[in-house]
Amino acid sequence: MKIAIVGAGAWGTALGISAASSSRHELTLWVRDPAQLAAMQIQRVNTRYLPGIPLSPSLRLAGGSTDSLDASVQGQDLVVVATPIAGLRGMLQRLNQVTAPVAWLSKGFEAPVADISHSLEPFGLLAHEIRAQVAINLRAGALSGPSFAQEVACGQPTALVAASEHADVREALVAAFHGPSLRVYANEDIVGVEVGGAVKNVLAIATGLCDGLNLGLNARAALITRGLAEMTRLGVALGARPETFTGLSGLGDLVLTSTGDLSRNRKVGLLLAQGQTLQQAVDSLGHVAEGVYCARTVVQRAQSLGVDMPISRGVVALLDGQMKPAQAVAALMGRDPTAEAV
């Protein structure tokens, strides 16, 4: 297969390294920044995002200008967009006429934006909803699941989900990335897969806070379990299948992001518990922590549907400075008793 990956952050680079290790594929990694492209061409390492991990010799690098993007995606069998959710809308608009299957790695809810009538949506959208607005003709989907870029780049065992309503998109993703160290499962429920990928980042901030305050493993288990219930409630309200949230993109991604030391969102919670400001915590990461940017939108979307998400609300109050870490925990523990249910 001929595969183009658009975006040379940690995840896009890692996926390119993984897929290029197979002689079956021709991989092109498109790099937006000219300086980063030049450095990667000389060093054959993405020192900004994956230092110390060499690029596969067969991985072709391109980019440095918007004009080069059109050339890089032309004639490909699969195009993968590896941008944060904030950049997905513009990229899908650029790729609107691509005839090959398109997939994105983006996780999260977009911040509210003005639509074509210039009215502001009251809440942000998931990636597949963005595509429905700006690139309706694309046959597209998402590649998601519990995965740290560093481990994928190093060839450590990982399982992902290829989600799309289009069978040929699912099949292309499995053919492109399923291999000795990367297992890819197909799933038609793109709504559930994307809700899981978005909400788990918010819940990981809460779990990092729990660990940073040394509340114990009992508290961590409770947060993850009840967080999964919140995620499932929102997903079902948006039309997802409940069983999706017991799979890789739900429970799997939630456990990894909430407990793994490589999790940026968990790190934010840990740093807030240590007394750092939100700005200090974000600045120290050097990468995007999507949960910080989509937490408010998750809660807004839930409220619009009448879905109760107390853990997510607590995270928003913490990020907005309305509560201190200990106050957020006390608010959750002080809620009225109720039956355990999704």
N, C-alpha and C positions, 0 to 999 in steps of 0.2 A: 504494500500500500504506500501511497504518497500522502504524508501527513504534515500539515502545517500547524504549529503551535504559536499563537499570537500572544506574546507577553513573556518576558524573561525574569519574572519574579522567582521565588523559591519553588513554588508548586509547578509552574510551567516548565522551569528548567529541569526539575526532578522527573517529571513525566517524560520529557524529551530524552533524558539520559536513559531512563528505563526502557522506553520503546525503541530507542536507537541501538540498544544492545542486541536486538534481534536483527539478523541479516535479512529478514523478510520485508523490512520497511525502509523507506527513504524519509528521513525526518528533517524538517526545516524549523528552526526556532527563530521567530521574528522578535528583534530587540528594538524597542522604541527609541531609547536614548543613544545618540551616536557615540558618546564617550564610553558608555558601558559596552556597546557593541565592539568598539575598537579594543578595549581591554580584554574582552572575552576572546576575541580572535587571536590576540597575541598570547595570552596566558592559558587559553583553553580551560578556564575555570571561571565560574560566576562568583567572584570574590565578595560581592556585596551581599548575596543572599545564601550561597552555599559554599562558603570558603573551605578549601581543602579537598573538595570532591571534583575530580577531573571530568570534563565533558567527554562523552563517547567520541572516538575518532570519526565516526560516520555522521555525527550530528552537524548538520549544515547551519551556519549562522547567517542571518540576513537582517535588514532593517536600517535604522538610522534616519528614515524619512517616511512620511505618510505615503508618498508615491510608491515606495518599495513594498508597501503592504499589499497593494493590488497584484503586483507581480508574484508575491510570495504565496498567495492563496489561489492563484490561477492554476487550473489543471490538477488540483489536489483531490484525493479521494475522501479526505476528512479534514475539517478545520476545527481546531480547538482554541477557544478564547480563554486565556489565562490572566484575566484582569480582576481587580476587586470589583464588587458589585457596583460601586460608584462609577466605574468606567464602562460598564457593560452596555448601557443604552447607546452611547455614542459608537461603540464598536459594532454593535448589531446593525445600526443604521449604515455604517460603512460596508458591512458584509451582506446587505439586503439582497443583492443579486447573485450571491454565490449559489451554485446549483448542487454542490456536494453537501453531504450532511455536516451540520455545525453543532458543536457541543461547547458548553461553558463549564469552567471549574468554580465559578463565583458562588459564594455562599452568603446568604443574608437577605434582608429587605432593603430595597433602595430607599433613600430619603425621599420625602414628598417632593415632587417636581411639577412644574406647569405642563399641562398636556397641550395638544395642538390648538385647543381653543383658548389657551393661556389662563385657564382656571387652575387653581392649585388643588391637587388631590388631598383629601384629609389624611391620607396615610400613604406609606410607600408600598412598592410592589415587589413580588418575588420575580426571579429571573424569567420564568416562562410567561408571566404576565407582561413584563417589559417587551419580550419578543412579540407578543400578540398586539402590542401597540405600534411598534416601529418596524417590524420585519416579519409580517404575517406570512410571507411566502417561504420563509426558511423552514426546511425540515430540520428540526433542532431538538436538543435535549441537554441533560446534565450528567456529568461524571462526578460522583460524590462518594462519601463514606469515610470511615475512620482512617485517617492517613496523615502522618507527619512527613513533610517533603524530604527531610533529611534521611529518614529511613527508607523511603522509596528510592531515592537517588543512590543509596548504598546497597540496594538490592535485597533489603530485608522483607520477609513475607508480609504482604498486605492484601486486603480484600476490599473491592470497591463496588459501586452500583452504577450501572448505565441506565439512566431513566429517560424515557421519552414515550410519547404517544405514537411515534413513528417506528415501526419495526426495523426499517433499514438503518435508522440512526442507532438503535440499540445494537444491531448486528455489527455495524461499522466500529463502534466503540469496543465491543468484545474482541473483534478481529484485530484491532489496532493495539490493544493494551494487555490482553490476557496473555500471560506467559509464565515462566518458571517461578518467578517471585511475586507476580501480581495476578490475582484472581479477580475476574470481573463478572458480576451477576447482573442479568437484565431485569428490569422492572418497569412496568407500564405506568406506575403511580408517581408521576413527576411532582405532583402537588405534595404528597407525603415526603418524598425524598428531599425536596427543597425546604419544606417547613422544618424537618429535622436538622438539616444543615445550617439553618439560620438560628433557630431557638437554642440549640446546644451551646452556641457561643455565649449567649446571655447567661445561661445557667452555669457555665464554666466560671464566669466571674464570681457568681455567688458561692460556688464550691471553693474557689481560691480564697475568698474572704473567710469562709469557714475554716479552712486549713491554716490560714494566716493568723487567725485568732485562737488557734489551738483548741478548737471545740471538740475534737475527737473524731474517731472513725464512725461512731454511731450517727453523729450529726451529718457527716459526709454522705453516708448511705441514705439517710432520710432525704437530704436535699436532692440527690440524684434520682431517687425513686419518685418523689413528689414532683420533681422537675419533669420527669418523663410523662407524668400524668398531665401536667400543664401543656407540654408539647403536643400530646395526643389530642387533647381537647381542642386546641387551636387548629390542628391539622384536619380533624374530622369536620369542624365547622367550615373549613375552606374546601371540603370535598375530597379529602384524602381517605385512604383505607386505614382502619385502625391497626391492622397487622403490620403495616409498613414500619411502625414505630417500635416494634420489637426486633427489627432487623438491623442491618449494618448502618443505614443512614439515620436511624433513630437511636436506639439504645447503644449500638456500637460506637457511633460518633460521639454521643453524649458521655459515655464512660471514658473514652480516650481523651477528649478535650477537657473533661473535668478533673482527671487524675494524672495526666501525663506531664512530665516536667518540661516538655518541649511546647506546651500549650501557651500561646501568647495571652489568650483570654483569661486562663487560670492565673497567669502571672500578674495580670492587672489586679485581680482580687487580692492576691498575696501582698502586692505593694500598697494597695489601699489600706489593708489591715495593719501594715507597718507604719501608717501615718503619712504616706506620701499623698500629694494632691493628684487628681486625675491627670493633669497635664504632665506632671513629673513621671507618673507611671507610663503614660503613652510615649513620652519622649525617650524613655530608657529602653524601649523595645526595639526600635529601629525598623520595625515591620508594622503592618496594619493589624490591629485587633478588631475584627469585624463586630464583635459583641458590643463594643463601646458605641459604635455608630448606628447599630440597628436596634438597640434595646428599646429606645423610646418608640420606634415604629412597630416593634412587636407588640408592645402594650397598647398602642393606639389601634392597631388592627384587631387585637383581641377585644378591646372595649367596643369597637364598632359592631362586633358580632355577638356581644353579650357573653364573652368567655372570660372566666375568672382565672387570672394568672398572678397570684400573690407573690411568688418568688421573683418573677420578672418585674413586677411593680416595685419591689424592694430594691432591685438592682438599679432601676431608673432613679429612684429617690436617692440612692447612694451616689450615683454618677452625677446627678444634678446638685449635689451638696445639700439636699434637704434633710438627710440623715447621716449620722456618723455610723461607722461599721457596727458597733455594739448596739446602736439603736435599731438598725435594720434587722439584726438577729432577734432582738427583743420583740419587735413588731410581728415577726413571723411566729415566734413561739407563743405570743399572747393572743393569737386568733382563737375564736370560739371552737370548741370541739365539733367534729363532724364525722360522718361515716367515710371510710376509705373507699373511694371510687374515682374512676377517671372522669 
